[in-house]
Amino acid sequence: MSTSQQVPDYELDEVRIVTSNQELRAMFDPFRSTLLQLLLDRAASIQELATAVGRPKGTVAYHVRLLTEAGMIKVVRTQTVRGQQERFYGRTARLFGVGRITPEQTALIPNPMADWAAETTPAHAADALRAIRRHAWIDEADAEAFWDRVLDLVSEFSQLPRSEQGTAHAFLVAFYPTEFPRLPEGS
């Protein structure tokens, strides 16, 4: 059964551009990236996050603190549980984009494509992988405009109503310049 509630269940900015070393380290750590992804669904407590990822609460709390200090998540509500105030964390933005960074900062950003591609292996084996690759020879302005449209589609995908019995689906997008052969001018 689908639900029409807002995804996630708290207010957040649509886009936040990150450029500092602290933000880049926070965002591109694989474990913290998982926490950020989980919080795109709904606000969660340390306990809920620890249960979801199968890691100790102390480990999750450490990474939540780093994400909070980097301004990527924040407490969005509290709830009293057994006389204690339990904090529920949420993202500060639906999409974090990398702004202008220095060449040195590029080293802080790993290329996760190999890991993401490996994640597709079970879907491929089950004949459940939908993938396509195309090349187009376009100028930089057209590339920027196209990427903006892709980000709109990513936002739409992220806000789809959640299904109680649904299966998690990943939406992987890559857009990059490459050396691909080109046919000579036609006659």
Sequence and secondary structure as in RCSB ss.txt:
>XXXX:A:sequence
MSTSQQVPDYELDEVRIVTSNQELRAMFDPFRSTLLQLLLDRAASIQELATAVGRPKGTVAYHVRLLTEAGMIKV
VRTQTVRGQQERFYGRTARLFGVGRITPEQTALIPNPMADWAAETTPAHAADALRAIRRHAWIDEADAEAFWDRV
LDLVSEFSQLPRSEQGTAHAFLVAFYPTEFPRLPEGS
>XXXX:A:secstr
 B  S SSSS  EEEEEE SHHHHHHHHSHHHHHHHHHHTTS B HHHHHHHHT  HHHHHHHHHHHHHTTSEEE
EEEEEETTEEEEEEEESEEEEEE S  GGGGGGS  THHHHHHHTHHHHHTT            HHHHHHHHHHH
HHHHHHHHTS  BTT                      
